[in-house]
Amino acid sequence: MGRPGRLVTINMAVLLAVVVIWRLRRRTEARSRFDEKLTVVIVLALGVLLAPTAVGEGILNVLGQLAGSVTQASR
């Protein structure tokens, strides 16, 4: 059977992703500084949960390639 810890991490990541999307759908004018800070903390927690997974590694590879392309294009 699979590793239970990884399954829990992925489920928590999905839950946090839903919360982030829900929070970002609100109008900008309706957000307080506390709301913005809380959203940043939630996004950071999502990043920490996704980083060691295959999805996180894929995102890192895509962002690395994008950064490399931008760097080459600016030369």
SVG drawing of the C-alpha trace seen along z (x, -y; Angstrom):
<svg xmlns="http://www.w3.org/2000/svg" viewBox="-16 -49 39 51">
<polyline fill="none" stroke="black" stroke-width="0.4" points="0.0,0.0 1.1,-3.7 2.6,-5.9 -0.2,-7.4 1.7,-10.6 1.9,-11.5 -1.9,-10.9 -2.7,-13.2 -0.3,-15.9 -2.0,-15.9 -5.5,-16.0 -4.5,-19.0 -2.9,-20.7 -6.1,-20.3 -8.1,-21.8 -5.7,-24.7 -5.8,-25.3 -9.6,-25.5 -9.4,-27.9 -6.9,-30.1 -9.1,-30.2 -12.1,-31.0 -10.3,-33.8 -8.8,-35.3 -12.3,-35.4 -13.3,-38.2 -13.2,-41.8 -9.9,-43.5 -11.8,-46.4 -13.5,-44.0 -10.2,-42.8 -8.6,-44.1 -4.9,-44.0 -5.5,-41.0 -7.3,-39.2 -4.4,-39.8 -1.8,-38.6 -3.9,-35.5 -4.1,-34.7 -0.3,-35.0 0.2,-32.6 -2.2,-30.1 -0.4,-30.3 2.9,-29.7 1.5,-26.7 0.3,-25.4 3.7,-25.8 5.3,-23.9 2.9,-21.1 3.3,-20.9 7.1,-21.3 8.1,-17.7 5.5,-16.1 5.8,-15.3 3.4,-18.2 5.7,-20.6 8.8,-19.4 7.0,-19.8 6.0,-23.3 9.6,-24.1 10.9,-22.7 8.4,-24.7 9.2,-27.9 12.9,-27.2 12.6,-26.8 10.4,-30.0 13.0,-32.0 15.8,-30.7 13.9,-31.7 13.2,-35.2 16.9,-35.5 18.0,-34.5 15.5,-36.7 16.7,-39.8 20.3,-39.3"/>
</svg>
